Amino acid sequence: MPAPNKSMLEPVVMGFMQQNGLQGKDAPALAGAIAETIATGLTLFAAQAKVAPGIPCSPGATVGPGRLM
């Protein structure tokens, strides 16, 4: 499952901002920046989750449980 993108997160962030009283003419731009930051972080996290645990190297070079994918 891919991580949510900015367009999916922006309405949620805007709702949280309104719920907590953050208003102003630049509030939509702030919501967009926050949503983009969260989306990028989730994408990077999801990419890291695809890496096998352990030490990635050729078989026999280490006693670690890692492997290259």
BELNORUR-V947370 format. One record per helix or strand. SS is the DSSP state (helix for helix, strand for strand). FROM is the first residue (numbers start at 0). LEN is the number of residues. If there is no record, write none. Layout:
# BELNORUR-V947370
ss,from,len
SS,FROM,LEN
SS,FROM,LEN
This chain:
# BELNORUR-V947370
ss,from,len
helix,5,14
helix,26,23
